[in-house]
């Protein structure tokens, strides 16, 4: 797999905890989006760590096209 699968065409809002590390799925195959469940094994993709800066809602990228890393930058709006 060279391109990630589009898991969904909208961001995934998640309540995060300051100091806790989350592992974002970069391949799009995980059944526990937006987080990794190990589905990437053998694909060349690997999970990307994100540590909460403060308690609150974070909008993780679920289309896997964001130029803002694990966070949504609105790239899903340009997908057909």
N, C-alpha and C positions, 0 to 999 in steps of 0.2 A: 504494500500500500504506500503510495507516494503522497497522496492528498488525504487529509482527514475527512471522515464522513460528517455531514451536516446533521447534528443530533436534533436540533430544532432551530427555527428561524425567529427566535426571540431570546432575550437574555434570561438567565436563571437566577432569580433573586434568592439569596441565602442569608440567613441570620448568622453572622460570624462572631466569634469571641476573640477579643484582643489577646495576642500572644499565641493563639492556637494555630497550628499549621494544617492546611487542607491540601489535598493533592488533586489538582485539576486534570481532567481527562483531555489529552491533546489529540487523540485519534478519532474520537467521536463514536466509538464502538461500545463504550461502557453502558451497562444497564442501569447504573446509578448516577446518571448525569446530574450535575456537571463534574462529578468526581470520578476518579479512577477506580475500576474494579478488577484490573489486571487483564482486561480484554486486549490490550495492545501487544501482549507478548508475541514476539516473532515478527512484529510489523515495522520496527524501526522507530516507532514512537515511544515516548516515555512520559510519565506523569510530571506535571510542573507544580512545584510547591508554592503555596501562597500562605503567608502568615498574616492573620488579621491585625490591622493597625489599631483598631478600636472596635468596641462592641457595636454592632449595627448591621444593617442590610447592605450586602455587596451584590452587584449585578455581574455574575460570571458570564463569559461568552459561551454560548451553546452552539453557535454556528461554526465555530473553530476557524473563523476568518479574521478575527480582530487583530489589528496592528498594535493593540494595547495589551498584548499578552493574554493573561487569563481573564481580564476584565473586558466587558462589552464596550465597544466603541461605535456601535450602530452599523457595523458592516452588514448585519443581517438584512437591513433595509434594501440593499442593492442586489440581494439574491433573487433569482427568479423561481 
